[in-house]
């Protein structure tokens, strides 16, 4: 005759004892699973970008839509306003604190040409330029001293 083995039901207490209480890590994992299954008030629902080929552009409705858009910590996203000519650059630091810059853009056409790449340097009026000699003369008059002291030539001596 064959032997029979008893296989307990997984939900059945072992040895007549109550099931073991999960430790703290197991409790946290259970809570995480529950949050991912059913978003509650503690987890805001992320607005989804419109479906279709948008070329990687994220469209939002106004500044309120940009403020409501969630950015992962340490990241920056460009949000294009579907109602105005505005781009929002929304960032979140490593702690998750968001910040946002608002940029307006305008279309450039033939009526308003592109700005010049390099501005012309201002022209210098050479009539106002003073040479060192003229400056020395002017200072000598103002300070009542000779303009330039004559240079004294050093006598060369021979070492013998």
Backbone as a printed PyTorch tensor [residue, N CA C, xyz], in Angstrom:
tensor([[[  0.8120,  -1.1690,   0.0000],
         [  0.0000,   0.0000,   0.0000],
         [  0.8640,   1.2440,   0.0000]],

        [[  0.3340,   2.2630,  -0.6530],
         [  1.0150,   3.5360,  -0.7350],
         [  0.8410,   4.3590,   0.5190]],

        [[  1.7180,   5.2410,   0.6960],
         [  1.6260,   6.1280,   1.8480],
         [  0.9140,   7.4040,   1.4420]],

        [[  0.1780,   7.9440,   2.3660],
         [ -0.5350,   9.1920,   2.1350],
         [  0.0890,  10.2930,   2.9890]],

        [[  0.2000,  11.4570,   2.3780],
         [  0.7540,  12.6020,   3.1010],
         [ -0.3190,  13.6700,   3.2240]],

        [[ -0.3310,  14.3450,   4.3450],
         [ -1.2830,  15.4240,   4.5770],
         [ -0.6280,  16.7340,   4.1410]],

        [[ -1.2650,  17.4410,   3.2220],
         [ -0.7920,  18.7440,   2.7600],
         [ -1.7830,  19.7840,   3.2670]],

        [[ -1.3660,  20.6760,   4.1880],
         [ -2.2970,  21.6460,   4.7520],
         [ -2.6460,  22.7280,   3.7390]],

        [[ -3.8100,  23.3150,   3.9120],
         [ -4.2680,  24.4280,   3.0900],
         [ -3.4150,  25.6550,   3.4360]],

        [[ -2.9750,  26.4650,   2.4500],
         [ -2.1100,  27.6060,   2.7590],
         [ -2.7440,  28.5870,   3.7490]],

        [[ -4.0550,  28.7080,   3.7770],
         [ -4.7020,  29.6350,   4.6870],
         [ -4.9410,  29.0390,   6.0620]],

        [[ -4.7150,  27.7400,   6.2080],
         [ -4.9810,  27.0400,   7.4720],
         [ -3.8420,  27.2760,   8.4550]],

        [[ -4.1860,  27.5930,   9.7100],
         [ -3.1290,  27.7970,  10.7010],
         [ -2.3280,  26.5200,  10.8930]],

        [[ -1.0380,  26.6680,  11.1080],
         [ -0.1570,  25.5270,  11.2810],
         [ -0.1250,  25.1230,  12.7570]],

        [[ -0.2530,  23.9110,  12.9930],
         [ -0.1230,  23.3840,  14.3370],
         [ -1.1160,  23.9580,  15.3170]],

        [[ -2.2390,  24.4510,  14.8370],
         [ -3.2530,  24.9730,  15.7180],
         [ -2.9770,  26.3830,  16.2070]],

        [[ -1.9140,  27.0010,  15.7330],
         [ -1.5910,  28.3700,  16.1510],
         [ -2.1920,  29.3580,  15.1600]],

        [[ -2.3790,  30.5830,  15.5980],
         [ -2.8730,  31.6520,  14.7170],
         [ -1.7740,  32.0030,  13.7140]],

        [[ -2.1570,  32.5130,  12.5390],
         [ -1.1300,  32.8720,  11.5610],
         [ -0.1970,  33.9400,  12.1300]],

        [[  1.0630,  33.9160,  11.6620],
         [  2.0540,  34.8570,  12.1870],
         [  1.7190,  36.2820,  11.7460]],

        [[  2.0340,  37.2290,  12.5980],
         [  1.8190,  38.6470,  12.3010],
         [  2.9710,  39.1160,  11.4160]],

        [[  2.6500,  39.7820,  10.2750],
         [  3.7370,  40.2060,   9.3810],
         [  4.6110,  41.2650,  10.0580]],

        [[  5.8890,  41.2040,   9.7600],
         [  6.7970,  42.1970,  10.3230],
         [  6.5820,  43.5490,   9.6320]],

        [[  7.3270,  44.5620,  10.0550],
         [  7.1170,  45.9240,   9.5510],
         [  7.3820,  46.0210,   8.0560]],

        [[  8.4040,  45.3600,   7.5540],
         [  8.7090,  45.3900,   6.1270],
         [  7.5750,  44.7760,   5.3190]],

        [[  7.0410,  43.6580,   5.7830],
         [  5.9310,  43.0200,   5.0820],
         [  4.7020,  43.9230,   5.1080]],

        [[  4.4760,  44.6360,   6.2120],
         [  3.3400,  45.5550,   6.2890],
         [  3.5010,  46.6890,   5.2870]],

        [[  4.7180,  47.2480,   5.1800],
         [  4.9600,  48.3280,   4.2240],
         [  4.7590,  47.8540,   2.7840]],

        [[  5.1890,  46.6350,   2.5030],
         [  4.9860,  46.0950,   1.1570],
         [  3.5090,  45.9180,   0.8470]],

        [[  2.7430,  45.4550,   1.8400],
         [  1.3000,  45.2960,   1.6430],
         [  0.6480,  46.6520,   1.3810]],

        [[  1.0480,  47.6740,   2.1400],
         [  0.4880,  49.0080,   1.9410],
         [  0.8370,  49.5450,   0.5600]],

        [[  2.0660,  49.3210,   0.1120],
         [  2.4830,  49.7740,  -1.2120],
         [  1.6610,  49.0950,  -2.2990]],

        [[  1.4270,  47.8000,  -2.1460],
         [  0.6120,  47.0680,  -3.1250],
         [ -0.8100,  47.6020,  -3.1540]],

        [[ -1.3610,  47.9210,  -1.9830],
         [ -2.7180,  48.4510,  -1.9290],
         [ -2.7870,  49.8150,  -2.5930]],

        [[ -1.7550,  50.6520,  -2.4150],
         [ -1.7580,  51.9810,  -3.0400],
         [ -1.6680,  51.8860,  -4.5490]],

        [[ -0.8770,  50.9360,  -5.0540],
         [ -0.7500,  50.8280,  -6.5070],
         [ -2.0070,  50.2460,  -7.1380]],

        [[ -2.7260,  49.4420,  -6.3810],
         [ -3.9670,  48.8630,  -6.9130],
         [ -5.0870,  49.8970,  -6.9340]],

        [[ -5.2020,  50.6660,  -5.8690],
         [ -6.2950,  51.6320,  -5.7520],
         [ -5.7230,  52.9780,  -5.3160]],

        [[ -5.6050,  53.9690,  -6.2580],
         [ -5.0850,  55.2730,  -5.8490],
         [ -6.0630,  55.9340,  -4.8800]],

        [[ -5.5430,  56.3950,  -3.7870],
         [ -6.3690,  57.0430,  -2.7840],
         [ -6.0770,  58.5250,  -2.7420]],

        [[ -6.5980,  59.2230,  -1.7450],
         [ -6.3860,  60.6570,  -1.6640],
         [ -4.9230,  61.0400,  -1.4200]],

        [[ -4.1150,  60.1180,  -0.8640],
         [ -2.7260,  60.4420,  -0.6080],
         [ -1.8970,  60.4190,  -1.8930]],

        [[ -2.3870,  59.7800,  -2.9610],
         [ -1.6570,  59.7270,  -4.2250],
         [ -2.4690,  60.4420,  -5.3040]],

        [[ -2.0530,  61.6630,  -5.7090],
         [ -2.8040,  62.3540,  -6.7510],
         [ -2.6900,  61.6090,  -8.0790]],

        [[ -3.7330,  61.6480,  -8.8370],
         [ -3.7470,  60.9860, -10.1420],
         [ -3.0270,  61.8970, -11.1280]],

        [[ -2.0570,  61.3510, -11.8280],
         [ -1.2550,  62.1070, -12.7780],
         [ -2.0650,  62.4000, -14.0300]],

        [[ -2.1350,  63.6920, -14.4610],
         [ -2.8190,  63.9720, -15.7220],
         [ -2.0780,  63.2880, -16.8680]],

        [[ -2.7940,  62.6550, -17.7360],
         [ -2.1900,  61.9350, -18.8490],
         [ -2.0940,  62.8440, -20.0600]],

        [[ -0.9660,  62.8090, -20.7760],
         [ -0.8860,  63.5960, -22.0010],
         [ -1.8390,  63.0350, -23.0410]],

        [[ -2.2700,  63.8760, -23.9860],
         [ -3.2050,  63.3920, -24.9950],
         [ -2.6160,  62.2550, -25.8110]],

        [[ -3.4580,  61.3340, -26.2370],
         [ -3.0030,  60.1960, -27.0220],
         [ -2.7230,  60.6460, -28.4530]],

        [[ -1.9090,  59.8960, -29.1260],
         [ -1.5730,  60.2190, -30.5090],
         [ -0.1100,  60.6070, -30.6060]],

        [[  0.3540,  60.8810, -31.8150],
         [  1.7520,  61.2340, -32.0300],
         [  1.9150,  62.7260, -31.8240]],

        [[  2.3500,  63.1200, -30.6300],
         [  2.5230,  64.5390, -30.3370],
         [  3.9830,  64.9540, -30.4770]],

        [[  4.8630,  64.0490, -30.9030],
         [  6.2610,  64.3790, -31.1190],
         [  7.0090,  64.6480, -29.8320]],

        [[  6.5690,  64.0740, -28.7230],
         [  7.2520,  64.2700, -27.4550],
         [  6.8620,  65.5440, -26.7450]],

        [[  5.8830,  66.2680, -27.2440],
         [  5.4370,  67.5090, -26.6080],
         [  4.3290,  67.1760, -25.6210]],

        [[  4.4430,  67.7260, -24.4260],
         [  3.4240,  67.5390, -23.3980],
         [  2.5590,  68.7950, -23.3780]],

        [[  1.2840,  68.6520, -23.6880],
         [  0.3480,  69.7780, -23.7320],
         [ -0.4230,  69.8550, -22.4230]],

        [[ -0.5760,  71.0670, -21.9070],
         [ -1.3750,  71.3010, -20.7060],
         [ -2.3470,  72.4440, -20.9980]],

        [[ -3.3890,  72.5320, -20.2050],
         [ -4.3740,  73.6000, -20.3800],
         [ -4.1100,  74.6980, -19.3680]],

        [[ -3.4410,  75.7480, -19.8050],
         [ -3.1960,  76.9060, -18.9680],
         [ -2.1950,  76.6520, -17.8590]],

        [[ -1.9890,  77.6980, -17.0610],
         [ -1.0310,  77.6100, -15.9650],
         [ -1.4930,  76.6300, -14.8970]],

        [[ -2.8090,  76.5290, -14.7090],
         [ -3.3350,  75.5820, -13.7220],
         [ -2.9710,  74.1480, -14.1050]],

        [[ -3.0470,  73.8360, -15.3930],
         [ -2.6610,  72.5020, -15.8500],
         [ -1.1840,  72.2290, -15.6420]],

        [[ -0.3500,  73.2730, -15.8480],
         [  1.0880,  73.1120, -15.6430],
         [  1.3970,  72.9160, -14.1600]],

        [[  0.7090,  73.6490, -13.2990],
         [  0.9370,  73.5060, -11.8600],
         [  0.5020,  72.1280, -11.3750]],

        [[ -0.5420,  71.5710, -11.9790],
         [ -1.0530,  70.2700, -11.5550],
         [ -0.2070,  69.1120, -12.0820]],

        [[  0.6240,  69.3590, -13.0900],
         [  1.4230,  68.2900, -13.6850],
         [  2.5220,  67.8710, -12.7170]],

        [[  2.6220,  66.5970, -12.4330],
         [  3.5980,  66.0660, -11.4830],
         [  4.9210,  65.7890, -12.1890]],

        [[  6.0230,  66.2500, -11.5720],
         [  7.3690,  66.0240, -12.0980],
         [  8.1330,  65.1750, -11.0860]],

        [[  8.7760,  64.1330, -11.5580],
         [  9.5560,  63.2530, -10.6860],
         [ 10.7300,  64.0210, -10.0880]],

        [[ 11.1070,  63.7050,  -8.8530],
         [ 12.2370,  64.4010,  -8.2220],
         [ 13.5010,  64.3210,  -9.0630]],

        [[ 14.1840,  65.4710,  -9.1820],
         [ 15.4270,  65.5380,  -9.9380],
         [ 15.2390,  65.6660, -11.4350]],

        [[ 14.0160,  65.9400, -11.9040],
         [ 13.7520,  66.0330, -13.3400],
         [ 13.1780,  67.3890, -13.7130]],

        [[ 13.2360,  67.7020, -15.0200],
         [ 12.6650,  68.9170, -15.5910],
         [ 11.8940,  68.5220, -16.8440]],

        [[ 10.7150,  69.1170, -17.0340],
         [  9.9080,  68.8440, -18.2320],
         [  9.4770,  70.1580, -18.8620]],

        [[  9.2710,  70.0990, -20.1860],
         [  8.7000,  71.2280, -20.9190],
         [  7.2190,  70.9560, -21.0860]],

        [[  6.4000,  71.9150, -20.6800],
         [  4.9540,  71.7810, -20.8130],
         [  4.4690,  72.9030, -21.7250]],

        [[  3.8070,  72.5400, -22.8230],
         [  3.3240,  73.5160, -23.7900],
         [  1.8590,  73.8120, -23.5060]],

        [[  1.5430,  75.0960, -23.4200],
         [  0.1820,  75.5300, -23.1350],
         [ -0.6490,  75.4290, -24.4110]],

        [[ -1.7720,  74.7420, -24.3190],
         [ -2.6420,  74.5880, -25.4950],
         [ -3.5580,  75.7970, -25.6860]],

        [[ -3.5840,  76.7170, -24.7260],
         [ -4.4780,  77.8770, -24.8020],
         [ -3.7420,  79.1830, -25.1010]],

        [[ -2.4570,  79.2600, -24.7740],
         [ -1.6740,  80.4870, -24.9400],
         [ -0.3350,  80.1560, -25.5840]],

        [[  0.4070,  81.1980, -25.9860],
         [  1.7370,  81.0020, -26.5600],
         [  2.7610,  81.0040, -25.4210]],

        [[  2.6890,  79.9720, -24.5880],
         [  3.5090,  79.8840, -23.3910],
         [  4.0870,  78.4770, -23.2750]],

        [[  5.3300,  78.4120, -22.7930],
         [  5.9800,  77.1450, -22.4600],
         [  6.3280,  77.2170, -20.9780]],

        [[  6.0000,  76.1800, -20.2490],
         [  6.3290,  76.0990, -18.8300],
         [  7.4870,  75.1160, -18.6690]],

        [[  8.5390,  75.5400, -17.9800],
         [  9.6440,  74.6440, -17.6360],
         [  9.4740,  74.3050, -16.1640]],

        [[  8.9980,  73.1010, -15.9100],
         [  8.7210,  72.6960, -14.5330],
         [  9.7830,  71.7160, -14.0880]],

        [[ 10.3530,  71.9750, -12.9020],
         [ 11.4070,  71.1470, -12.3360],
         [ 11.0240,  70.7370, -10.9340]],

        [[ 11.6380,  69.6690, -10.4840],
         [ 11.5050,  69.2500,  -9.0930],
         [ 12.9010,  68.9170,  -8.5960]],

        [[ 13.2550,  69.4700,  -7.4220],
         [ 14.5710,  69.1670,  -6.8740],
         [ 14.5780,  67.7350,  -6.3340]],

        [[ 15.6880,  67.3260,  -5.7810],
         [ 15.8200,  65.9350,  -5.3300],
         [ 14.8530,  65.6010,  -4.2000]],

        [[ 14.3850,  66.6150,  -3.4690],
         [ 13.4080,  66.3820,  -2.4050],
         [ 11.9760,  66.3830,  -2.9390]],

        [[ 11.8120,  66.6850,  -4.2440],
         [ 10.4880,  66.6920,  -4.8460],
         [  9.8180,  68.0510,  -4.8250]],

        [[ 10.5130,  69.1180,  -4.3650],
         [  9.9370,  70.4590,  -4.3090],
         [  9.9040,  71.0400,  -5.7260]],

        [[  8.7010,  71.3700,  -6.2480],
         [  8.6040,  71.8450,  -7.6300],
         [  8.9120,  73.3340,  -7.7610]],

        [[  9.3760,  73.7210,  -8.9320],
         [  9.5370,  75.1240,  -9.3140],
         [  9.2070,  75.2190, -10.7980]],

        [[  8.7920,  76.4230, -11.2310],
         [  8.3460,  76.5390, -12.6180],
         [  8.7560,  77.8900, -13.1820]],

        [[  9.2540,  77.8880, -14.4220],
         [  9.5570,  79.1140, -15.1700],
         [  8.5660,  79.2050, -16.3100]],

        [[  8.0970,  80.4130, -16.5910],
         [  7.1160,  80.6350, -17.6500],
         [  7.7940,  81.4140, -18.7680]],

        [[  7.7750,  80.8520, -19.9820],
         [  8.3790,  81.4820, -21.1510],
         [  7.2930,  81.7470, -22.1910]],

        [[  7.2720,  82.9560, -22.7310],
         [  6.3330,  83.2530, -23.8200],
         [  7.0950,  83.1730, -25.1350]],

        [[  6.4300,  82.7010, -26.1570],
         [  7.0640,  82.6480, -27.4610],
         [  6.1660,  83.3240, -28.4840]],

        [[  6.7970,  83.9070, -29.5140],
         [  6.0580,  84.5660, -30.5930],
         [  6.5810,  84.0530, -31.9180]],

        [[  5.7490,  84.1160, -32.9240],
         [  6.1320,  83.6670, -34.2500],
         [  6.9020,  84.7740, -34.9510]],

        [[  7.9860,  84.4110, -35.6150],
         [  8.7940,  85.3670, -36.3490],
         [  8.4430,  85.2270, -37.8250]],

        [[  8.1460,  86.3610, -38.4690],
         [  7.7790,  86.3100, -39.8750],
         [  8.5290,  87.3900, -40.6400]],

        [[  8.1780,  87.5920, -41.9230],
         [  8.8710,  88.5590, -42.7750],
         [  8.6420,  89.9890, -42.2920]],

        [[  7.5120,  90.2780, -41.6740],
         [  7.2330,  91.6270, -41.1860],
         [  8.1710,  91.9990, -40.0370]],

        [[  8.5820,  91.0270, -39.2580],
         [  9.5040,  91.2680, -38.1450],
         [ 10.7280,  90.3880, -38.3510]],

        [[ 11.7770,  90.9220, -38.9820],
         [ 12.9410,  90.0840, -39.2840],
         [ 13.6780,  89.6630, -38.0120]],

        [[ 14.5150,  88.6710, -38.1850],
         [ 15.3070,  88.1420, -37.0660],
         [ 16.3020,  89.1960, -36.5920]],

        [[ 16.5980,  89.2250, -35.3160],
         [ 17.5990,  90.1780, -34.8340],
         [ 18.9670,  89.8320, -35.3880]],

        [[ 19.8230,  90.8580, -35.5300],
         [ 21.1640,  90.6220, -36.0680],
         [ 21.9540,  89.7620, -35.0990]],

        [[ 22.7930,  88.9210, -35.6640],
         [ 23.5760,  88.0160, -34.8340],
         [ 24.5590,  88.7770, -33.9590]],

        [[ 25.2870,  89.7620, -34.5530],
         [ 26.2640,  90.5250, -33.7920],
         [ 25.9860,  92.0040, -33.9910]],

        [[ 25.9050,  92.7330, -32.8940],
         [ 25.6860,  94.1690, -32.9720],
         [ 26.9960,  94.8430, -33.3850]],

        [[ 26.8830,  95.9430, -34.1520],
         [ 28.0590,  96.6850, -34.5760],
         [ 28.6510,  97.4100, -33.3740]],

        [[ 29.9750,  97.4000, -33.2290],
         [ 30.5790,  98.1340, -32.1140],
         [ 30.3990,  99.6370, -32.3310]],

        [[ 30.2930, 100.4170, -31.2600],
         [ 30.1080, 101.8600, -31.4250],
         [ 31.3490, 102.4890, -32.0490]],

        [[ 31.1380, 103.5180, -32.8730],
         [ 32.2390, 104.2180, -33.5260],
         [ 32.9090, 105.1510, -32.5180]],

        [[ 34.2350, 105.1840, -32.5430],
         [ 35.0000, 106.0130, -31.6190],
         [ 35.3320, 107.3340, -32.2950]],

        [[ 35.0360, 108.4200, -31.6030],
         [ 35.3520, 109.7500, -32.1130],
         [ 36.8230, 110.0280, -31.8160]],

        [[ 37.6550, 110.0030, -32.8510],
         [ 39.0920, 110.1470, -32.6690],
         [ 39.5010, 111.5620, -32.2680]],

        [[ 38.6000, 112.5420, -32.4140],
         [ 38.9570, 113.9100, -32.0190],
         [ 39.0580, 114.0310, -30.4990]],

        [[ 38.4820, 113.1180, -29.7610],
         [ 38.5320, 113.1540, -28.3030],
         [ 39.6470, 112.2980, -27.7280]],

        [[ 40.4730, 111.6780, -28.5660],
         [ 41.5470, 110.8090, -28.1020],
         [ 42.7480, 111.6670, -27.7220]],

        [[ 43.3560, 111.3900, -26.5800],
         [ 44.5130, 112.1340, -26.0970],
         [ 45.7220, 111.2060, -26.1160]],

        [[ 46.8500, 111.7250, -26.6440],
         [ 48.0720, 110.9300, -26.6510],
         [ 48.7800, 111.1220, -25.3150]],

        [[ 49.7590, 110.2500, -25.0480],
         [ 50.5080, 110.3550, -23.7980],
         [ 51.2670, 111.6830, -23.7250]],

        [[ 51.8270, 112.1100, -24.8480],
         [ 52.5790, 113.3740, -24.8560],
         [ 51.6730, 114.5460, -24.5100]],

        [[ 50.4850, 114.5930, -25.1020],
         [ 49.5430, 115.6780, -24.8140],
         [ 49.0860, 115.6150, -23.3580]],

        [[ 48.9110, 114.4250, -22.8330],
         [ 48.5060, 114.2770, -21.4490],
         [ 49.6000, 114.7470, -20.5000]],

        [[ 50.8620, 114.4170, -20.8040],
         [ 51.9800, 114.8860, -19.9820],
         [ 52.0650, 116.4070, -19.9930]],

        [[ 51.8930, 117.0320, -21.1790],
         [ 51.9350, 118.4930, -21.2830],
         [ 50.8040, 119.1120, -20.4560]],

        [[ 49.6620, 118.5780, -20.5730],
         [ 48.5030, 119.1050, -19.8370],
         [ 48.7200, 118.9880, -18.3240]],

        [[ 49.1970, 117.8360, -17.8820],
         [ 49.4410, 117.6480, -16.4540],
         [ 50.5660, 118.5460, -15.9630]],

        [[ 51.6040, 118.7800, -16.7850],
         [ 52.6990, 119.6580, -16.4020],
         [ 52.1840, 121.0780, -16.2010]],

        [[ 51.3170, 121.5500, -17.0670],
         [ 50.7310, 122.8820, -16.9180],
         [ 49.8900, 122.9600, -15.6440]],

        [[ 49.1040, 121.9280, -15.4020],
         [ 48.2040, 121.9350, -14.2480],
         [ 48.9660, 121.8010, -12.9340]],

        [[ 50.0620, 121.0680, -12.9430],
         [ 50.8150, 120.8340, -11.7240],
         [ 52.0840, 121.6920, -11.6440]],

        [[ 52.3150, 122.5190, -12.6480],
         [ 53.4540, 123.4330, -12.7320],
         [ 54.7790, 122.7200, -12.4860]],

        [[ 55.0330, 121.7590, -13.3240],
         [ 56.3060, 121.0630, -13.3120],
         [ 56.7140, 120.8230, -14.7560]],

        [[ 57.9660, 120.5170, -14.9900],
         [ 58.3760, 120.2870, -16.3900],
         [ 57.6890, 119.0460, -16.9590]],

        [[ 57.4060, 119.1270, -18.2600],
         [ 56.6790, 118.0490, -18.9250],
         [ 57.4520, 116.7430, -18.8400]],

        [[ 58.6970, 116.7630, -19.2350],
         [ 59.5150, 115.5580, -19.1810],
         [ 60.9080, 115.9450, -18.7210]],

        [[ 61.4200, 115.1910, -17.8110],
         [ 62.7990, 115.4110, -17.3820],
         [ 63.7070, 114.8040, -18.4280]],

        [[ 64.7610, 115.5080, -18.7730],
         [ 65.6640, 114.9370, -19.7740],
         [ 66.2850, 113.6530, -19.2390]],

        [[ 66.3890, 112.7190, -20.1020],
         [ 66.9600, 111.4290, -19.7200],
         [ 68.4580, 111.5680, -19.5380]],

        [[ 68.9430, 111.0770, -18.4530],
         [ 70.3810, 111.1260, -18.1920],
         [ 71.0060, 109.8250, -18.6900]],

        [[ 72.0640, 110.0110, -19.4250],
         [ 72.7520, 108.8410, -19.9370],
         [ 73.7410, 108.3550, -18.8930]],

        [[ 73.7390, 107.0920, -18.7190],
         [ 74.6780, 106.5050, -17.7590],
         [ 76.0460, 106.3850, -18.4190]],

        [[ 77.0180, 106.7580, -17.6470],
         [ 78.3680, 106.6140, -18.1580],
         [ 78.8300, 105.1870, -18.0100]],

        [[ 79.4100, 104.7370, -19.0310],
         [ 79.8920, 103.3690, -19.0080],
         [ 81.2840, 103.3640, -18.4480]],

        [[ 81.4870, 102.5840, -17.4540],
         [ 82.8330, 102.4920, -16.8900],
         [ 83.4030, 101.1210, -17.2200]],

        [[ 84.6780, 101.1500, -17.4100],
         [ 85.3410,  99.9070, -17.7540],
         [ 85.9360,  99.3040, -16.5100]],

        [[ 85.6840,  98.0590, -16.3270],
         [ 86.2920,  97.3690, -15.2030],
         [ 87.6420,  96.8410, -15.6420]],

        [[ 88.6740,  97.1580, -14.9480],
         [ 89.9800,  96.7890, -15.4170],
         [ 90.8150,  96.0410, -14.5160]]])
